[in-house]
Amino acid sequence: MTVIADAIAGLVTALEDADLPVVSDPRNLRPPAILVDAPSVRALSLSVLEITVPCVIVAPPPGNADAMNSLVSMMDTVFALPIECTNMVANPGVYSIAGQELPSYSLVITLQAS
């Protein structure tokens, strides 16, 4: 694998090891789940990369207290992962797929790899 692929695979493995349902293809999204999307990459030097991985944590509708509890529980687990990241930010929202709106948190995880 490559540096970028290894970093993403490490993140996915950490999510799976925490018993979180993880998908990388929106067609396979079945809430509750975490969708790991395509990363952005920035070279900090010739040997260090900053890899920003957008993720979406989704819960089944409707966007009520049960959905919020599910989302916050998964987010707590993600924030407690034993991964080396430089930044993690989560924002509430709605994720639309196939005409359905799912309660969600957009999560951005920034990793460094060399």
Secondary structure, DSSP 8 states (H G I E B T S, - for coil): --HHHHHHHHHHHHHHHTT--EESSGGG--SSEEEE---EEEESSSS-EEEEEEEEEE--SS-SHHHHHHHHHHHHHHHT----EEEEEEEEEEEEETTEEEEEEEEEEEEEE-
